[in-house]
Amino acid sequence: MYLKLVEHLISLKEKDIFMESVYSKAHSNALFIWWYSVKLDELECFPRSEVDLHTCEKFTLPRRNDVGELIKGRVYDDEGKPKLMIYCDYSKPLINQVVLQRIVLKLQSATNLDFYAIDDNEGKEIILEKKI
């Protein structure tokens, strides 16, 4: 099962502003920066005070040969609410509900935060389906 993405029903101009807002906030108000290996089910997460970019030397996942595909993202502050942004490449669907749930649980454990929303880098909201 793939993720559900929610297109916000707004005009093209508003959409550009919304998309820019999510991306800008995630970069300017980053709390944590992280990588996740789907293959190894491994997360590396550092506070923004320790790393600025995903290319920082502190991260080992991007430098390893055995990790296969990686997912990266940021936890950021949006007016006092912690939110999660995931860089999604939809041409390579690495992220499904199971992977997303693993990422969220690992990030909650690493950061001690609950997330108010999960967005992709294009500003689309990603819905995490709840198990009943």
N, CA and C atoms as an extended XYZ file, in Angstrom:
396
Properties=species:S:1:pos:R:3:atomname:S:1:resname:S:1:resid:I:1 pbc="F F F"
N         0.845       -1.174        0.000 N   MET     1
C         0.000        0.000        0.000 CA  MET     1
C         0.890        1.236        0.000 C   MET     1
N         0.598        2.166       -0.902 N   TYR     2
C         1.376        3.393       -0.958 CA  TYR     2
C         0.741        4.473       -0.103 C   TYR     2
N         1.486        5.526        0.122 N   LEU     3
C         1.020        6.620        0.948 CA  LEU     3
C        -0.126        7.364        0.312 C   LEU     3
N        -0.937        7.924        1.140 N   LYS     4
C        -1.970        8.824        0.646 CA  LYS     4
C        -1.398       10.230        0.712 C   LYS     4
N        -1.457       10.937       -0.400 N   LEU     5
C        -1.016       12.331       -0.440 CA  LEU     5
C        -2.242       13.207       -0.571 C   LEU     5
N        -2.260       14.301        0.122 N   VAL     6
C        -3.390       15.214        0.068 CA  VAL     6
C        -2.975       16.471       -0.670 C   VAL     6
N        -3.603       16.719       -1.818 N   GLU     7
C        -3.379       17.974       -2.543 CA  GLU     7
C        -4.249       19.028       -1.866 C   GLU     7
N        -3.648       20.094       -1.445 N   HIS     8
C        -4.430       21.180       -0.870 CA  HIS     8
C        -5.124       21.918       -2.006 C   HIS     8
N        -6.410       22.126       -1.866 N   LEU     9
C        -7.207       22.749       -2.924 CA  LEU     9
C        -7.072       24.266       -2.840 C   LEU     9
N        -6.044       24.762       -3.510 N   ILE    10
C        -5.768       26.196       -3.515 CA  ILE    10
C        -5.326       26.591       -4.922 C   ILE    10
N        -5.282       27.877       -5.166 N   SER    11
C        -4.885       28.357       -6.486 CA  SER    11
C        -3.415       28.064       -6.742 C   SER    11
N        -2.992       28.168       -8.007 N   LEU    12
C        -1.595       27.905       -8.347 CA  LEU    12
C        -0.656       28.847       -7.610 C   LEU    12
N        -1.012       30.107       -7.511 N   LYS    13
C        -0.166       31.069       -6.801 CA  LYS    13
C        -0.070       30.691       -5.325 C   LYS    13
N        -1.216       30.379       -4.714 N   GLU    14
C        -1.209       29.972       -3.313 CA  GLU    14
C        -0.444       28.670       -3.130 C   GLU    14
N        -0.548       27.760       -4.117 N   LYS    15
C         0.160       26.483       -4.043 CA  LYS    15
C         1.666       26.710       -4.022 C   LYS    15
N         2.166       27.596       -4.877 N   ASP    16
C         3.594       27.912       -4.881 CA  ASP    16
C         4.031       28.490       -3.543 C   ASP    16
N         3.205       29.354       -2.975 N   ILE    17
C         3.513       29.960       -1.674 CA  ILE    17
C         3.505       28.886       -0.593 C   ILE    17
N         2.502       27.986       -0.631 N   PHE    18
C         2.410       26.927        0.371 CA  PHE    18
C         3.606       25.991        0.287 C   PHE    18
N         3.955       25.574       -0.948 N   MET    19
C         5.082       24.682       -1.148 CA  MET    19
C         6.368       25.342       -0.661 C   MET    19
N         6.572       26.583       -1.024 N   GLU    20
C         7.752       27.321       -0.595 CA  GLU    20
C         7.767       27.450        0.924 C   GLU    20
N         6.594       27.631        1.510 N   SER    21
C         6.493       27.784        2.952 CA  SER    21
C         6.959       26.515        3.668 C   SER    21
N         6.497       25.334        3.236 N   VAL    22
C         6.904       24.079        3.865 CA  VAL    22
C         8.406       23.885        3.708 C   VAL    22
N         8.900       24.046        2.502 N   TYR    23
C        10.322       23.840        2.226 CA  TYR    23
C        11.172       24.849        3.001 C   TYR    23
N        10.770       26.110        2.976 N   SER    24
C        11.527       27.157        3.669 CA  SER    24
C        11.534       26.942        5.172 C   SER    24
N        10.370       26.629        5.720 N   LYS    25
C        10.286       26.406        7.168 CA  LYS    25
C        11.131       25.216        7.588 C   LYS    25
N        11.099       24.156        6.782 N   ALA    26
C        11.870       22.963        7.116 CA  ALA    26
C        13.364       23.243        7.109 C   ALA    26
N        13.789       24.206        6.292 N   HIS    27
C        15.208       24.537        6.232 CA  HIS    27
C        15.587       25.618        7.234 C   HIS    27
N        14.751       26.613        7.384 N   SER    28
C        15.117       27.713        8.281 CA  SER    28
C        14.787       27.414        9.743 C   SER    28
N        13.823       26.531        9.992 N   ASN    29
C        13.423       26.228       11.363 CA  ASN    29
C        13.678       24.767       11.726 C   ASN    29
N        14.699       24.180       11.124 N   ALA    30
C        14.977       22.761       11.363 CA  ALA    30
C        15.344       22.514       12.826 C   ALA    30
N        14.763       21.469       13.383 N   LEU    31
C        15.114       21.019       14.724 CA  LEU    31
C        16.067       19.828       14.652 C   LEU    31
N        15.772       18.927       13.695 N   PHE    32
C        16.585       17.727       13.500 CA  PHE    32
C        16.718       17.454       11.999 C   PHE    32
N        17.826       16.823       11.629 N   ILE    33
C        18.062       16.397       10.251 CA  ILE    33
C        18.352       14.904       10.312 C   ILE    33
N        17.752       14.125        9.400 N   TRP    34
C        17.871       12.675        9.514 CA  TRP    34
C        17.989       11.965        8.165 C   TRP    34
N        18.511       10.733        8.236 N   TRP    35
C        18.563        9.769        7.130 CA  TRP    35
C        17.947        8.479        7.642 C   TRP    35
N        17.295        7.733        6.748 N   TYR    36
C        16.749        6.418        7.108 CA  TYR    36
C        17.082        5.425        6.000 C   TYR    36
N        17.598        4.253        6.385 N   SER    37
C        17.855        3.174        5.449 CA  SER    37
C        16.703        2.195        5.492 C   SER    37
N        16.008        2.043        4.362 N   VAL    38
C        14.897        1.091        4.283 CA  VAL    38
C        15.441       -0.324        4.429 C   VAL    38
N        16.535       -0.598        3.763 N   LYS    39
C        17.119       -1.937        3.746 CA  LYS    39
C        17.523       -2.393        5.147 C   LYS    39
N        18.160       -1.510        5.902 N   LEU    40
C        18.665       -1.864        7.228 CA  LEU    40
C        17.729       -1.478        8.369 C   LEU    40
N        16.645       -0.748        8.059 N   ASP    41
C        15.737       -0.221        9.078 CA  ASP    41
C        16.531        0.562       10.129 C   ASP    41
N        17.440        1.419        9.645 N   GLU    42
C        18.305        2.228       10.499 CA  GLU    42
C        18.029        3.707       10.295 C   GLU    42
N        17.969        4.417       11.394 N   LEU    43
C        17.771        5.864       11.357 CA  LEU    43
C        18.982        6.536       11.979 C   LEU    43
N        19.455        7.604       11.344 N   GLU    44
C        20.441        8.495       11.942 CA  GLU    44
C        19.807        9.872       12.005 C   GLU    44
N        19.806       10.444       13.194 N   CYS    45
C        19.134       11.723       13.412 CA  CYS    45
C        20.008       12.587       14.318 C   CYS    45
N        20.230       13.838       13.893 N   PHE    46
C        21.032       14.756       14.687 CA  PHE    46
C        20.293       16.086       14.847 C   PHE    46
N        20.445       16.728       16.007 N   PRO    47
C        19.876       18.062       16.179 CA  PRO    47
C        20.526       19.041       15.203 C   PRO    47
N        19.785       20.046       14.830 N   ARG    48
C        20.279       21.072       13.905 CA  ARG    48
C        21.525       21.753       14.448 C   ARG    48
N        21.656       21.801       15.758 N   SER    49
C        22.839       22.425       16.350 CA  SER    49
C        24.115       21.627       16.061 C   SER    49
N        23.963       20.335       15.702 N   GLU    50
C        25.124       19.488       15.422 CA  GLU    50
C        25.395       19.310       13.930 C   GLU    50
N        24.349       19.372       13.118 N   VAL    51
C        24.517       19.231       11.668 CA  VAL    51
C        23.664       20.266       10.961 C   VAL    51
N        24.143       20.720        9.818 N   ASP    52
C        23.398       21.715        9.060 CA  ASP    52
C        22.815       21.127        7.782 C   ASP    52
N        23.521       20.159        7.191 N   LEU    53
C        23.101       19.590        5.913 CA  LEU    53
C        23.150       18.066        5.960 C   LEU    53
N        22.498       17.441        5.000 N   HIS    54
C        22.536       15.986        4.902 CA  HIS    54
C        23.904       15.467        4.461 C   HIS    54
N        24.785       16.339        4.056 N   THR    55
C        26.130       15.934        3.651 CA  THR    55
C        27.135       16.027        4.797 C   THR    55
N        26.652       16.343        5.992 N   CYS    56
C        27.530       16.486        7.151 CA  CYS    56
C        28.275       15.177        7.417 C   CYS    56
N        29.514       15.285        7.829 N   GLU    57
C        30.369       14.120        8.107 CA  GLU    57
C        29.846       13.255        9.256 C   GLU    57
N        28.984       13.780       10.114 N   LYS    58
C        28.462       12.976       11.224 CA  LYS    58
C        27.604       11.815       10.738 C   LYS    58
N        26.950       11.978        9.595 N   PHE    59
C        26.109       10.912        9.072 CA  PHE    59
C        26.971        9.821        8.456 C   PHE    59
N        26.729        8.581        8.848 N   THR    60
C        27.455        7.458        8.242 CA  THR    60
C        26.639        6.767        7.161 C   THR    60
N        25.314        6.798        7.238 N   LEU    61
C        24.486        6.078        6.265 CA  LEU    61
C        24.791        6.434        4.813 C   LEU    61
N        24.891        7.703        4.451 N   PRO    62
C        25.143        8.009        3.031 CA  PRO    62
C        26.498        7.535        2.523 C   PRO    62
N        27.420        7.242        3.429 N   ARG    63
C        28.763        6.830        3.010 CA  ARG    63
C        28.930        5.312        2.968 C   ARG    63
N        27.925        4.557        3.409 N   ARG    64
C        28.039        3.098        3.435 CA  ARG    64
C        27.591        2.496        2.113 C   ARG    64
N        28.221        1.396        1.738 N   ASN    65
C        27.903        0.737        0.477 CA  ASN    65
C        26.704       -0.190        0.574 C   ASN    65
N        26.385       -0.671        1.761 N   ASP    66
C        25.374       -1.716        1.903 CA  ASP    66
C        23.965       -1.207        2.204 C   ASP    66
N        23.751        0.091        2.156 N   VAL    67
C        22.455        0.600        2.605 CA  VAL    67
C        21.381        0.586        1.522 C   VAL    67
N        21.745        0.458        0.292 N   GLY    68
C        20.726        0.494       -0.754 CA  GLY    68
C        20.124        1.878       -0.855 C   GLY    68
N        18.831        1.928       -0.806 N   GLU    69
C        18.125        3.201       -0.944 CA  GLU    69
C        17.981        3.902        0.405 C   GLU    69
N        18.109        5.208        0.385 N   LEU    70
C        17.983        6.010        1.595 CA  LEU    70
C        16.863        7.030        1.449 C   LEU    70
N        16.275        7.366        2.564 N   ILE    71
C        15.259        8.415        2.635 CA  ILE    71
C        15.802        9.465        3.594 C   ILE    71
N        15.607       10.727        3.258 N   LYS    72
C        16.095       11.778        4.145 CA  LYS    72
C        14.977       12.754        4.449 C   LYS    72
N        15.187       13.525        5.507 N   GLY    73
C        14.186       14.515        5.864 CA  GLY    73
C        14.634       15.399        7.005 C   GLY    73
N        13.681       16.194        7.455 N   ARG    74
C        13.918       17.142        8.538 CA  ARG    74
C        12.706       17.173        9.471 C   ARG    74
N        12.975       17.412       10.724 N   VAL    75
C        11.940       17.750       11.692 CA  VAL    75
C        12.089       19.249       11.887 C   VAL    75
N        10.984       19.969       11.775 N   TYR    76
C        11.086       21.425       11.870 CA  TYR    76
C         9.967       22.000       12.726 C   TYR    76
N        10.179       23.234       13.148 N   ASP    77
C         9.211       23.938       13.973 CA  ASP    77
C         8.348       24.839       13.098 C   ASP    77
N         7.045       24.672       13.215 N   ASP    78
C         6.103       25.529       12.501 CA  ASP    78
C         5.194       26.192       13.527 C   ASP    78
N         5.599       27.354       13.957 N   GLU    79
C         4.859       28.134       14.946 CA  GLU    79
C         4.597       27.326       16.217 C   GLU    79
N         5.660       26.695       16.720 N   GLY    80
C         5.572       25.945       17.964 CA  GLY    80
C         5.102       24.511       17.824 C   GLY    80
N         4.804       24.090       16.608 N   LYS    81
C         4.361       22.719       16.371 CA  LYS    81
C         5.437       21.964       15.588 C   LYS    81
N         5.934       20.851       16.145 N   PRO    82
C         6.924       20.078       15.396 CA  PRO    82
C         6.277       19.344       14.223 C   PRO    82
N         6.871       19.490       13.055 N   LYS    83
C         6.370       18.829       11.856 CA  LYS    83
C         7.507       18.065       11.198 C   LYS    83
N         7.133       17.135       10.355 N   LEU    84
C         8.092       16.282        9.681 CA  LEU    84
C         8.020       16.516        8.186 C   LEU    84
N         9.182       16.747        7.555 N   MET    85
C         9.232       16.840        6.102 CA  MET    85
C        10.115       15.719        5.587 C   MET    85
N         9.595       14.989        4.595 N   ILE    86
C        10.321       13.890        3.975 CA  ILE    86
C        10.571       14.250        2.525 C   ILE    86
N        11.810       14.094        2.085 N   TYR    87
C        12.140       14.292        0.676 CA  TYR    87
C        11.687       13.036       -0.066 C   TYR    87
N        10.694       13.175       -0.928 N   CYS    88
C        10.139       12.024       -1.635 CA  CYS    88
C        10.478       12.075       -3.111 C   CYS    88
N        10.998       10.976       -3.623 N   ASP    89
C        11.218       10.805       -5.052 CA  ASP    89
C        10.204        9.773       -5.517 C   ASP    89
N         9.106       10.243       -6.094 N   TYR    90
C         8.008        9.340       -6.436 CA  TYR    90
C         8.298        8.473       -7.653 C   TYR    90
N         9.431        8.722       -8.330 N   SER    91
C         9.819        7.824       -9.417 CA  SER    91
C        10.399        6.521       -8.848 C   SER    91
N        10.842        6.579       -7.583 N   LYS    92
C        11.320        5.385       -6.879 CA  LYS    92
C        10.507        5.267       -5.593 C   LYS    92
N         9.377        4.578       -5.641 N   PRO    93
C         8.497        4.536       -4.457 CA  PRO    93
C         9.061        3.684       -3.320 C   PRO    93
N         9.971        4.262       -2.558 N   LEU    94
C        10.551        3.574       -1.407 CA  LEU    94
C         9.638        3.614       -0.194 C   LEU    94
N         8.813        4.637       -0.140 N   ILE    95
C         8.039        4.865        1.071 CA  ILE    95
C         6.630        4.322        0.898 C   ILE    95
N         6.260        3.390        1.778 N   ASN    96
C         4.880        2.938        1.874 CA  ASN    96
C         4.447        3.154        3.323 C   ASN    96
N         3.269        2.717        3.681 N   GLN    97
C         2.762        2.954        5.036 CA  GLN    97
C         3.639        2.298        6.101 C   GLN    97
N         4.128        1.103        5.839 N   VAL    98
C         4.964        0.401        6.817 CA  VAL    98
C         6.266        1.173        7.048 C   VAL    98
N         6.916        1.595        5.972 N   VAL    99
C         8.164        2.347        6.083 CA  VAL    99
C         7.906        3.679        6.783 C   VAL    99
N         6.838        4.354        6.406 N   LEU   100
C         6.520        5.633        7.033 CA  LEU   100
C         6.284        5.460        8.529 C   LEU   100
N         5.558        4.435        8.917 N   GLN   101
C         5.315        4.196       10.344 CA  GLN   101
C         6.617        3.932       11.086 C   GLN   101
N         7.529        3.182       10.465 N   ARG   102
C         8.831        2.925       11.101 CA  ARG   102
C         9.617        4.216       11.278 C   ARG   102
N         9.625        5.043       10.238 N   ILE   103
C        10.342        6.317       10.310 CA  ILE   103
C         9.772        7.182       11.432 C   ILE   103
N         8.446        7.316       11.467 N   VAL   104
C         7.801        8.165       12.475 CA  VAL   104
C         8.090        7.650       13.882 C   VAL   104
N         7.961        6.349       14.100 N   LEU   105
C         8.215        5.789       15.432 CA  LEU   105
C         9.668        5.994       15.853 C   LEU   105
N        10.592        5.761       14.931 N   LYS   106
C        12.009        5.955       15.251 CA  LYS   106
C        12.322        7.429       15.527 C   LYS   106
N        11.721        8.324       14.744 N   LEU   107
C        11.952        9.756       14.971 CA  LEU   107
C        11.322       10.229       16.277 C   LEU   107
N        10.141        9.718       16.609 N   GLN   108
C         9.518       10.077       17.883 CA  GLN   108
C        10.394        9.635       19.049 C   GLN   108
N        10.959        8.444       18.920 N   SER   109
C        11.836        7.932       19.969 CA  SER   109
C        13.126        8.759       20.063 C   SER   109
N        13.700        9.103       18.921 N   ALA   110
C        14.968        9.850       18.900 CA  ALA   110
C        14.811       11.298       19.351 C   ALA   110
N        13.648       11.903       19.072 N   THR   111
C        13.470       13.330       19.339 CA  THR   111
C        12.567       13.643       20.525 C   THR   111
N        11.822       12.646       20.994 N   ASN   112
C        10.805       12.837       22.046 CA  ASN   112
C         9.742       13.850       21.629 C   ASN   112
N         9.404       13.867       20.328 N   LEU   113
C         8.391       14.779       19.796 CA  LEU   113
C         7.263       14.001       19.140 C   LEU   113
N         6.065       14.557       19.189 N   ASP   114
C         4.940       14.079       18.391 CA  ASP   114
C         4.758       15.080       17.264 C   ASP   114
N         4.501       14.584       16.068 N   PHE   115
C         4.436       15.458       14.903 CA  PHE   115
C         2.995       15.836       14.578 C   PHE   115
N         2.781       17.113       14.300 N   TYR   116
C         1.462       17.629       13.962 CA  TYR   116
C         1.103       17.358       12.512 C   TYR   116
N         2.107       17.206       11.671 N   ALA   117
C         1.859       16.937       10.253 CA  ALA   117
C         3.107       16.333        9.640 C   ALA   117
N         2.895       15.619        8.544 N   ILE   118
C         3.988       15.075        7.754 CA  ILE   118
C         3.777       15.568        6.334 C   ILE   118
N         4.764       16.261        5.800 N   ASP   119
C         4.675       16.802        4.443 CA  ASP   119
C         5.831       16.270        3.611 C   ASP   119
N         5.633       16.239        2.295 N   ASP   120
C         6.767       15.943        1.424 CA  ASP   120
C         7.413       17.265        1.021 C   ASP   120
N         8.506       17.194        0.284 N   ASN   121
C         9.239       18.401       -0.081 CA  ASN   121
C         8.503       19.263       -1.097 C   ASN   121
N         7.393       18.776       -1.647 N   GLU   122
C         6.578       19.581       -2.559 CA  GLU   122
C         5.416       20.255       -1.841 C   GLU   122
N         5.333       20.065       -0.523 N   GLY   123
C         4.272       20.692        0.252 CA  GLY   123
C         2.993       19.887        0.336 C   GLY   123
N         3.007       18.634       -0.125 N   LYS   124
C         1.827       17.780       -0.017 CA  LYS   124
C         1.843       17.076        1.332 C   LYS   124
N         0.682       17.033        1.962 N   GLU   125
C         0.577       16.362        3.244 CA  GLU   125
C         0.548       14.854        3.020 C   GLU   125
N         1.327       14.126        3.809 N   ILE   126
C         1.335       12.668        3.759 CA  ILE   126
C         0.499       12.171        4.930 C   ILE   126
N        -0.446       11.313        4.644 N   ILE   127
C        -1.346       10.797        5.669 CA  ILE   127
C        -0.806        9.474        6.193 C   ILE   127
N        -0.642        9.384        7.480 N   LEU   128
C        -0.250        8.146        8.112 CA  LEU   128
C        -1.514        7.422        8.540 C   LEU   128
N        -1.778        6.286        7.901 N   GLU   129
C        -2.992        5.538        8.237 CA  GLU   129
C        -2.828        4.903        9.603 C   GLU   129
N        -3.865        5.005       10.402 N   LYS   130
C        -3.853        4.428       11.740 CA  LYS   130
C        -4.317        2.982       11.685 C   LYS   130
N        -3.645        2.121       12.445 N   LYS   131
C        -4.097        0.738       12.549 CA  LYS   131
C        -5.267        0.704       13.541 C   LYS   131
N        -6.308       -0.017       13.167 N   ILE   132
C        -7.500       -0.099       14.029 CA  ILE   132
C        -7.473       -1.406       14.788 C   ILE   132
